[in-house]
């Protein structure tokens, strides 16, 4: 299970599980990187 992700902007995101990580990543993208929408699969590809 992947629960961590380092955004290219330097922000470190961590979730309790993959669903939590996806939600936190999408919230980060909406707030910090408007217009950059990534699918669940794309986010998990970058996660570890």
N, CA, C and O atoms as a Tripos MOL2 file, in Angstrom:
@<TRIPOS>MOLECULE
protein
  192   191    48     0     0
PROTEIN
NO_CHARGES

@<TRIPOS>ATOM
      1 N           0.8390   -1.1740    0.0000 N.3       1 UNK1
      2 CA          0.0000    0.0000    0.0000 C.3       1 UNK1
      3 C           0.8910    1.2460    0.0000 C.2       1 UNK1
      4 O           1.8400    1.3470    0.7780 O.2       1 UNK1
      5 N           0.5740    2.1620   -0.8620 N.am      2 UNK2
      6 CA          1.3270    3.4160   -0.9750 C.3       2 UNK2
      7 C           0.6290    4.4920   -0.1560 C.2       2 UNK2
      8 O          -0.5680    4.7260   -0.3230 O.2       2 UNK2
      9 N           1.3730    5.1420    0.7250 N.am      3 UNK3
     10 CA          0.7630    6.1380    1.6090 C.3       3 UNK3
     11 C           1.5320    7.4550    1.6450 C.2       3 UNK3
     12 O           1.1890    8.3470    2.4210 O.2       3 UNK3
     13 N           2.5710    7.5910    0.8120 N.am      4 UNK4
     14 CA          3.3890    8.8040    0.8230 C.3       4 UNK4
     15 C           3.6210    9.3020   -0.5940 C.2       4 UNK4
     16 O           3.6620    8.5290   -1.5510 O.2       4 UNK4
     17 N           3.7740   10.6190   -0.6970 N.am      5 UNK5
     18 CA          4.0410   11.2190   -1.9920 C.3       5 UNK5
     19 C           4.7980   12.5290   -1.7750 C.2       5 UNK5
     20 O           4.4550   13.3170   -0.8930 O.2       5 UNK5
     21 N           5.8080   12.7470   -2.5710 N.am      6 UNK6
     22 CA          6.5320   14.0220   -2.5660 C.3       6 UNK6
     23 C           6.1440   14.7410   -3.8440 C.2       6 UNK6
     24 O           6.4860   14.3000   -4.9420 O.2       6 UNK6
     25 N           5.4330   15.8440   -3.7020 N.am      7 UNK7
     26 CA          5.0250   16.6450   -4.8520 C.3       7 UNK7
     27 C           6.2660   17.3000   -5.4520 C.2       7 UNK7
     28 O           7.1890   17.6480   -4.7160 O.2       7 UNK7
     29 N           6.3080   17.4730   -6.7560 N.am      8 UNK8
     30 CA          7.4500   18.1630   -7.3750 C.3       8 UNK8
     31 C           7.7030   19.5580   -6.8020 C.2       8 UNK8
     32 O           8.8100   20.0810   -6.9260 O.2       8 UNK8
     33 N           6.6850   20.1710   -6.1710 N.am      9 UNK9
     34 CA          6.8840   21.4950   -5.5620 C.3       9 UNK9
     35 C           7.6270   21.3940   -4.2310 C.2       9 UNK9
     36 O           8.0200   22.4100   -3.6570 O.2       9 UNK9
     37 N           7.8200   20.1570   -3.7380 N.am     10 UNK10
     38 CA          8.5360   19.9590   -2.4930 C.3      10 UNK10
     39 C           7.6450   19.5630   -1.3270 C.2      10 UNK10
     40 O           8.1430   19.1340   -0.2860 O.2      10 UNK10
     41 N           6.3520   19.7000   -1.4880 N.am     11 UNK11
     42 CA          5.4060   19.3370   -0.4210 C.3      11 UNK11
     43 C           5.4010   17.8260   -0.2180 C.2      11 UNK11
     44 O           5.3620   17.0600   -1.1810 O.2      11 UNK11
     45 N           5.4410   17.4040    1.0490 N.am     12 UNK12
     46 CA          5.3870   15.9890    1.4100 C.3      12 UNK12
     47 C           3.9770   15.6790    1.8880 C.2      12 UNK12
     48 O           3.4670   16.3350    2.7960 O.2      12 UNK12
     49 N           3.3480   14.6840    1.2800 N.am     13 UNK13
     50 CA          1.9910   14.3010    1.6380 C.3      13 UNK13
     51 C           1.9930   12.8770    2.1630 C.2      13 UNK13
     52 O           2.6940   12.0090    1.6430 O.2      13 UNK13
     53 N           1.1900   12.6440    3.2120 N.am     14 UNK14
     54 CA          1.1090   11.3070    3.7780 C.3      14 UNK14
     55 C          -0.3370   11.0180    4.1360 C.2      14 UNK14
     56 O          -1.0220   11.8500    4.7310 O.2      14 UNK14
     57 N          -0.7940    9.8310    3.7670 N.am     15 UNK15
     58 CA         -2.1630    9.4230    4.0760 C.3      15 UNK15
     59 C          -2.1830    8.1990    4.9600 C.2      15 UNK15
     60 O          -1.1860    7.4850    5.0680 O.2      15 UNK15
     61 N          -3.3220    7.9540    5.5960 N.am     16 UNK16
     62 CA         -3.4840    6.7680    6.4350 C.3      16 UNK16
     63 C          -3.5750    5.5040    5.5810 C.2      16 UNK16
     64 O          -3.1910    4.4160    6.0100 O.2      16 UNK16
     65 N          -4.0940    5.6740    4.3590 N.am     17 UNK17
     66 CA         -4.1770    4.5880    3.3870 C.3      17 UNK17
     67 C          -4.1950    5.2370    2.0030 C.2      17 UNK17
     68 O          -4.0920    6.4590    1.8950 O.2      17 UNK17
     69 N          -4.3240    4.4440    0.9570 N.am     18 UNK18
     70 CA         -4.2720    5.0010   -0.3950 C.3      18 UNK18
     71 C          -5.4150    5.9750   -0.6530 C.2      18 UNK18
     72 O          -5.2110    7.0080   -1.2900 O.2      18 UNK18
     73 N          -6.6130    5.6600   -0.1690 N.am     19 UNK19
     74 CA         -7.7510    6.5630   -0.3830 C.3      19 UNK19
     75 C          -7.5020    7.9130    0.2850 C.2      19 UNK19
     76 O          -7.8110    8.9560   -0.2920 O.2      19 UNK19
     77 N          -6.9470    7.8990    1.4980 N.am     20 UNK20
     78 CA         -6.6420    9.1370    2.2150 C.3      20 UNK20
     79 C          -5.5600    9.9180    1.4820 C.2      20 UNK20
     80 O          -5.6500   11.1400    1.3640 O.2      20 UNK20
     81 N          -4.5390    9.2250    0.9890 N.am     21 UNK21
     82 CA         -3.4740    9.8860    0.2360 C.3      21 UNK21
     83 C          -4.0340   10.5320   -1.0290 C.2      21 UNK21
     84 O          -3.6620   11.6560   -1.3630 O.2      21 UNK21
     85 N          -4.9150    9.8400   -1.7300 N.am     22 UNK22
     86 CA         -5.5270   10.3860   -2.9450 C.3      22 UNK22
     87 C          -6.2910   11.6680   -2.6070 C.2      22 UNK22
     88 O          -6.1490   12.6760   -3.2990 O.2      22 UNK22
     89 N          -7.0950   11.6310   -1.5530 N.am     23 UNK23
     90 CA         -7.8820   12.8010   -1.1570 C.3      23 UNK23
     91 C          -6.9790   13.9700   -0.7920 C.2      23 UNK23
     92 O          -7.2310   15.1000   -1.2120 O.2      23 UNK23
     93 N          -5.9380   13.7160   -0.0200 N.am     24 UNK24
     94 CA         -5.0220   14.7850    0.3830 C.3      24 UNK24
     95 C          -4.2540   15.3370   -0.8160 C.2      24 UNK24
     96 O          -4.0160   16.5420   -0.9020 O.2      24 UNK24
     97 N          -3.8710   14.4680   -1.7280 N.am     25 UNK25
     98 CA         -3.1500   14.9150   -2.9150 C.3      25 UNK25
     99 C          -4.0550   15.7600   -3.8070 C.2      25 UNK25
    100 O          -3.6330   16.8010   -4.3090 O.2      25 UNK25
    101 N          -5.2790   15.3250   -4.0060 N.am     26 UNK26
    102 CA         -6.2030   16.1000   -4.8340 C.3      26 UNK26
    103 C          -6.5140   17.4470   -4.1930 C.2      26 UNK26
    104 O          -6.6580   18.4430   -4.9020 O.2      26 UNK26
    105 N          -6.6210   17.5020   -2.8710 N.am     27 UNK27
    106 CA         -6.8470   18.7760   -2.1820 C.3      27 UNK27
    107 C          -5.6340   19.6890   -2.3490 C.2      27 UNK27
    108 O          -5.7860   20.8880   -2.5850 O.2      27 UNK27
    109 N          -4.4330   19.1280   -2.2290 N.am     28 UNK28
    110 CA         -3.2010   19.8980   -2.4240 C.3      28 UNK28
    111 C          -3.1380   20.4480   -3.8460 C.2      28 UNK28
    112 O          -2.8100   21.6170   -4.0490 O.2      28 UNK28
    113 N          -3.4470   19.6160   -4.8170 N.am     29 UNK29
    114 CA         -3.4240   20.0540   -6.2130 C.3      29 UNK29
    115 C          -4.4200   21.1860   -6.4510 C.2      29 UNK29
    116 O          -4.0920   22.1690   -7.1150 O.2      29 UNK29
    117 N          -5.6260   21.0550   -5.9190 N.am     30 UNK30
    118 CA         -6.6520   22.0780   -6.1130 C.3      30 UNK30
    119 C          -6.2290   23.4100   -5.4910 C.2      30 UNK30
    120 O          -6.4940   24.4760   -6.0470 O.2      30 UNK30
    121 N          -5.5730   23.3380   -4.3370 N.am     31 UNK31
    122 CA         -5.1800   24.5570   -3.6260 C.3      31 UNK31
    123 C          -3.9010   25.1790   -4.1850 C.2      31 UNK31
    124 O          -3.8330   26.3910   -4.3840 O.2      31 UNK31
    125 N          -2.9080   24.3620   -4.4320 N.am     32 UNK32
    126 CA         -1.5860   24.8600   -4.8140 C.3      32 UNK32
    127 C          -1.3070   24.8430   -6.3160 C.2      32 UNK32
    128 O          -0.4800   25.6170   -6.7990 O.2      32 UNK32
    129 N          -1.9850   23.9700   -7.0570 N.am     33 UNK33
    130 CA         -1.7060   23.7920   -8.4850 C.3      33 UNK33
    131 C          -3.0070   23.7070   -9.2860 C.2      33 UNK33
    132 O          -3.2780   22.6830   -9.9130 O.2      33 UNK33
    133 N          -3.8190   24.7790   -9.2710 N.am     34 UNK34
    134 CA         -5.0930   24.7380  -10.0090 C.3      34 UNK34
    135 C          -4.8620   24.3690  -11.4780 C.2      34 UNK34
    136 O          -3.9250   24.8420  -12.1220 O.2      34 UNK34
    137 N          -5.7420   23.5170  -11.9760 N.am     35 UNK35
    138 CA         -5.6420   23.1040  -13.3680 C.3      35 UNK35
    139 C          -4.8240   21.8420  -13.5740 C.2      35 UNK35
    140 O          -4.8090   21.2800  -14.6690 O.2      35 UNK35
    141 N          -4.1460   21.3950  -12.5290 N.am     36 UNK36
    142 CA         -3.3680   20.1480  -12.6040 C.3      36 UNK36
    143 C          -4.1880   19.0510  -11.9330 C.2      36 UNK36
    144 O          -4.1460   18.8720  -10.7160 O.2      36 UNK36
    145 N          -4.9170   18.3400  -12.7410 N.am     37 UNK37
    146 CA         -5.7480   17.2550  -12.2290 C.3      37 UNK37
    147 C          -5.1110   15.9260  -12.6000 C.2      37 UNK37
    148 O          -4.7680   15.6940  -13.7590 O.2      37 UNK37
    149 N          -4.9550   15.0600  -11.6120 N.am     38 UNK38
    150 CA         -4.3560   13.7490  -11.8420 C.3      38 UNK38
    151 C          -5.3370   12.6710  -11.3970 C.2      38 UNK38
    152 O          -6.0650   12.8360  -10.4180 O.2      38 UNK38
    153 N          -5.3410   11.5760  -12.1280 N.am     39 UNK39
    154 CA         -6.2130   10.4570  -11.7910 C.3      39 UNK39
    155 C          -5.6260    9.6970  -10.6020 C.2      39 UNK39
    156 O          -4.4720    9.8950  -10.2230 O.2      39 UNK39
    157 N          -6.4330    8.8420  -10.0380 N.am     40 UNK40
    158 CA         -5.9810    7.9780   -8.9310 C.3      40 UNK40
    159 C          -4.7420    7.1960   -9.3450 C.2      40 UNK40
    160 O          -3.7810    7.0960   -8.5820 O.2      40 UNK40
    161 N          -4.7640    6.6420  -10.5570 N.am     41 UNK41
    162 CA         -3.6450    5.8380  -11.0440 C.3      41 UNK41
    163 C          -2.3750    6.6720  -11.1840 C.2      41 UNK41
    164 O          -1.2860    6.2040  -10.8530 O.2      41 UNK41
    165 N          -2.5070    7.9020  -11.6720 N.am     42 UNK42
    166 CA         -1.3380    8.7860  -11.8210 C.3      42 UNK42
    167 C          -0.7540    9.1530  -10.4610 C.2      42 UNK42
    168 O           0.4650    9.1870  -10.2940 O.2      42 UNK42
    169 N          -1.6160    9.4260   -9.4970 N.am     43 UNK43
    170 CA         -1.1350    9.7640   -8.1570 C.3      43 UNK43
    171 C          -0.4280    8.5630   -7.5350 C.2      43 UNK43
    172 O           0.6460    8.7160   -6.9540 O.2      43 UNK43
    173 N          -1.0030    7.3930   -7.6470 N.am     44 UNK44
    174 CA         -0.3760    6.1970   -7.0660 C.3      44 UNK44
    175 C           0.9310    5.8440   -7.7740 C.2      44 UNK44
    176 O           1.8220    5.2490   -7.1670 O.2      44 UNK44
    177 N           1.0510    6.2050   -9.0470 N.am     45 UNK45
    178 CA          2.3050    5.9670   -9.7650 C.3      45 UNK45
    179 C           3.4340    6.7670   -9.1350 C.2      45 UNK45
    180 O           4.5680    6.2930   -9.0540 O.2      45 UNK45
    181 N           3.1220    7.9910   -8.6840 N.am     46 UNK46
    182 CA          4.1290    8.8560   -8.0650 C.3      46 UNK46
    183 C           4.3490    8.5480   -6.5840 C.2      46 UNK46
    184 O           5.3680    8.9310   -6.0080 O.2      46 UNK46
    185 N           3.4000    7.8620   -5.9820 N.am     47 UNK47
    186 CA          3.4660    7.6010   -4.5460 C.3      47 UNK47
    187 C           4.4020    6.4300   -4.2280 C.2      47 UNK47
    188 O           4.7860    5.6430   -5.0940 O.2      47 UNK47
    189 N           4.7420    6.3610   -2.9600 N.am     48 UNK48
    190 CA          5.5600    5.2380   -2.4780 C.3      48 UNK48
    191 C           5.1140    4.8330   -1.0880 C.2      48 UNK48
    192 O           5.6760    3.9060   -0.5040 O.2      48 UNK48
@<TRIPOS>BOND
     1     1     2 1
     2     2     3 1
     3     3     4 2
     4     3     5 am
     5     5     6 1
     6     6     7 1
     7     7     8 2
     8     7     9 am
     9     9    10 1
    10    10    11 1
    11    11    12 2
    12    11    13 am
    13    13    14 1
    14    14    15 1
    15    15    16 2
    16    15    17 am
    17    17    18 1
    18    18    19 1
    19    19    20 2
    20    19    21 am
    21    21    22 1
    22    22    23 1
    23    23    24 2
    24    23    25 am
    25    25    26 1
    26    26    27 1
    27    27    28 2
    28    27    29 am
    29    29    30 1
    30    30    31 1
    31    31    32 2
    32    31    33 am
    33    33    34 1
    34    34    35 1
    35    35    36 2
    36    35    37 am
    37    37    38 1
    38    38    39 1
    39    39    40 2
    40    39    41 am
    41    41    42 1
    42    42    43 1
    43    43    44 2
    44    43    45 am
    45    45    46 1
    46    46    47 1
    47    47    48 2
    48    47    49 am
    49    49    50 1
    50    50    51 1
    51    51    52 2
    52    51    53 am
    53    53    54 1
    54    54    55 1
    55    55    56 2
    56    55    57 am
    57    57    58 1
    58    58    59 1
    59    59    60 2
    60    59    61 am
    61    61    62 1
    62    62    63 1
    63    63    64 2
    64    63    65 am
    65    65    66 1
    66    66    67 1
    67    67    68 2
    68    67    69 am
    69    69    70 1
    70    70    71 1
    71    71    72 2
    72    71    73 am
    73    73    74 1
    74    74    75 1
    75    75    76 2
    76    75    77 am
    77    77    78 1
    78    78    79 1
    79    79    80 2
    80    79    81 am
    81    81    82 1
    82    82    83 1
    83    83    84 2
    84    83    85 am
    85    85    86 1
    86    86    87 1
    87    87    88 2
    88    87    89 am
    89    89    90 1
    90    90    91 1
    91    91    92 2
    92    91    93 am
    93    93    94 1
    94    94    95 1
    95    95    96 2
    96    95    97 am
    97    97    98 1
    98    98    99 1
    99    99   100 2
   100    99   101 am
   101   101   102 1
   102   102   103 1
   103   103   104 2
   104   103   105 am
   105   105   106 1
   106   106   107 1
   107   107   108 2
   108   107   109 am
   109   109   110 1
   110   110   111 1
   111   111   112 2
   112   111   113 am
   113   113   114 1
   114   114   115 1
   115   115   116 2
   116   115   117 am
   117   117   118 1
   118   118   119 1
   119   119   120 2
   120   119   121 am
   121   121   122 1
   122   122   123 1
   123   123   124 2
   124   123   125 am
   125   125   126 1
   126   126   127 1
   127   127   128 2
   128   127   129 am
   129   129   130 1
   130   130   131 1
   131   131   132 2
   132   131   133 am
   133   133   134 1
   134   134   135 1
   135   135   136 2
   136   135   137 am
   137   137   138 1
   138   138   139 1
   139   139   140 2
   140   139   141 am
   141   141   142 1
   142   142   143 1
   143   143   144 2
   144   143   145 am
   145   145   146 1
   146   146   147 1
   147   147   148 2
   148   147   149 am
   149   149   150 1
   150   150   151 1
   151   151   152 2
   152   151   153 am
   153   153   154 1
   154   154   155 1
   155   155   156 2
   156   155   157 am
   157   157   158 1
   158   158   159 1
   159   159   160 2
   160   159   161 am
   161   161   162 1
   162   162   163 1
   163   163   164 2
   164   163   165 am
   165   165   166 1
   166   166   167 1
   167   167   168 2
   168   167   169 am
   169   169   170 1
   170   170   171 1
   171   171   172 2
   172   171   173 am
   173   173   174 1
   174   174   175 1
   175   175   176 2
   176   175   177 am
   177   177   178 1
   178   178   179 1
   179   179   180 2
   180   179   181 am
   181   181   182 1
   182   182   183 1
   183   183   184 2
   184   183   185 am
   185   185   186 1
   186   186   187 1
   187   187   188 2
   188   187   189 am
   189   189   190 1
   190   190   191 1
   191   191   192 2
@<TRIPOS>SUBSTRUCTURE
     1 UNK1         2 RESIDUE 1 A UNK
     2 UNK2         6 RESIDUE 1 A UNK
     3 UNK3        10 RESIDUE 1 A UNK
     4 UNK4        14 RESIDUE 1 A UNK
     5 UNK5        18 RESIDUE 1 A UNK
     6 UNK6        22 RESIDUE 1 A UNK
     7 UNK7        26 RESIDUE 1 A UNK
     8 UNK8        30 RESIDUE 1 A UNK
     9 UNK9        34 RESIDUE 1 A UNK
    10 UNK10       38 RESIDUE 1 A UNK
    11 UNK11       42 RESIDUE 1 A UNK
    12 UNK12       46 RESIDUE 1 A UNK
    13 UNK13       50 RESIDUE 1 A UNK
    14 UNK14       54 RESIDUE 1 A UNK
    15 UNK15       58 RESIDUE 1 A UNK
    16 UNK16       62 RESIDUE 1 A UNK
    17 UNK17       66 RESIDUE 1 A UNK
    18 UNK18       70 RESIDUE 1 A UNK
    19 UNK19       74 RESIDUE 1 A UNK
    20 UNK20       78 RESIDUE 1 A UNK
    21 UNK21       82 RESIDUE 1 A UNK
    22 UNK22       86 RESIDUE 1 A UNK
    23 UNK23       90 RESIDUE 1 A UNK
    24 UNK24       94 RESIDUE 1 A UNK
    25 UNK25       98 RESIDUE 1 A UNK
    26 UNK26      102 RESIDUE 1 A UNK
    27 UNK27      106 RESIDUE 1 A UNK
    28 UNK28      110 RESIDUE 1 A UNK
    29 UNK29      114 RESIDUE 1 A UNK
    30 UNK30      118 RESIDUE 1 A UNK
    31 UNK31      122 RESIDUE 1 A UNK
    32 UNK32      126 RESIDUE 1 A UNK
    33 UNK33      130 RESIDUE 1 A UNK
    34 UNK34      134 RESIDUE 1 A UNK
    35 UNK35      138 RESIDUE 1 A UNK
    36 UNK36      142 RESIDUE 1 A UNK
    37 UNK37      146 RESIDUE 1 A UNK
    38 UNK38      150 RESIDUE 1 A UNK
    39 UNK39      154 RESIDUE 1 A UNK
    40 UNK40      158 RESIDUE 1 A UNK
    41 UNK41      162 RESIDUE 1 A UNK
    42 UNK42      166 RESIDUE 1 A UNK
    43 UNK43      170 RESIDUE 1 A UNK
    44 UNK44      174 RESIDUE 1 A UNK
    45 UNK45      178 RESIDUE 1 A UNK
    46 UNK46      182 RESIDUE 1 A UNK
    47 UNK47      186 RESIDUE 1 A UNK
    48 UNK48      190 RESIDUE 1 A UNK
